[in-house]
Amino acid sequence: MADTTHTLPRIVWARLDKAWLALALILAAIAILDWPQLWPTVTFTANALLHTAPFIAFAVLAVAWLKATGAETLLGQGVRGPPDPHDRPGRPRWAGCLPSAPAR
């Protein structure tokens, strides 16, 4: 006998992008609750996205360039700061964040 359990709805739900679903539900709620406000909401959102798009594009291209040239690791090392003089091999990095016991 073949297993005939229906997993299609579960597969569709897992593959569905929840952000697009939220957008559709929000627009549907606006359409139901305040129909005259639907078009101004859509145009305001599109206008805001168009004005933000150059900054998003710059950030995506800058990160892509950093990854492609290998400069991402160099930049990460520069942001990390100077090495800890108390750091020794085998010691966890978070060990210095814990409060030490008072000296007796």
C-alpha positions in Angstrom: 0.0 0.0 0.0 1.1 3.5 -0.7 1.2 6.2 1.9 -1.6 8.6 0.9 -1.2 11.3 3.5 -1.7 14.7 2.1 1.2 16.9 2.9 0.6 19.5 0.2 -0.9 22.2 2.5 2.1 21.8 4.9 4.5 22.1 2.0 2.8 25.2 0.6 2.7 26.8 4.0 6.4 26.1 4.6 7.4 27.5 1.2 5.2 30.6 1.4 7.0 33.8 2.2 5.5 35.1 5.4 6.4 38.8 4.6 4.4 38.7 1.4 1.5 37.1 3.3 1.6 39.8 5.9 1.6 42.5 3.2 -1.4 40.9 1.5 -3.3 40.6 4.8 -2.6 44.2 5.8 -3.8 45.5 2.5 -6.9 43.3 2.7 -7.6 44.6 6.2 -7.3 48.2 4.9 -9.5 47.4 2.0 -12.2 45.9 4.2 -12.0 48.4 7.1 -11.3 51.7 5.2 -11.7 51.3 1.4 -11.0 55.0 0.5 -7.7 54.9 2.3 -6.4 51.8 0.4 -5.0 53.7 -2.7 -3.3 56.5 -0.6 -1.7 53.8 1.6 -0.4 51.9 -1.5 1.0 55.0 -3.1 2.6 56.2 0.1 4.3 52.8 0.6 5.5 52.7 -3.0 6.9 56.2 -2.8 8.7 55.5 0.5 10.2 52.4 -1.0 11.3 54.2 -4.2 13.0 56.9 -2.1 14.8 54.3 0.1 15.8 52.1 -2.8 19.1 53.9 -3.6 20.4 53.4 -0.1 19.4 49.8 -0.1 21.1 49.2 -3.4 24.3 50.9 -2.2 24.4 48.8 0.9 23.8 45.6 -1.1 26.5 46.5 -3.7 29.0 47.5 -1.0 28.6 44.3 0.9 28.9 42.3 -2.3 32.1 44.2 -3.2 33.5 43.6 0.2 32.8 39.9 0.0 34.1 39.6 -3.5 37.4 41.2 -2.7 37.9 39.5 0.7 38.0 42.9 2.5 35.1 41.8 4.7 37.4 39.9 7.0 39.9 42.8 7.1 37.1 45.2 8.0 35.8 42.8 10.6 39.2 42.6 12.2 39.5 46.3 12.3 36.1 46.7 14.0 36.9 44.1 16.6 39.4 46.3 18.3 42.8 45.8 19.8 43.6 42.3 21.2 43.0 41.7 24.9 46.3 41.5 26.7 44.8 39.0 29.2 43.6 36.8 26.3 45.3 33.4 26.2 44.8 30.4 23.9 42.0 28.1 24.9 40.2 30.7 27.0 36.6 31.4 25.8 36.1 34.9 24.4 33.2 35.6 26.8 35.3 34.7 29.9 36.4 38.4 30.3 32.7 39.5 30.4 31.9 37.6 33.5 32.4 39.4 36.9 35.3 38.1 38.8 35.2 37.0 42.4 36.2 39.7 44.9 39.8 39.4 46.1 40.2 38.2 49.7 
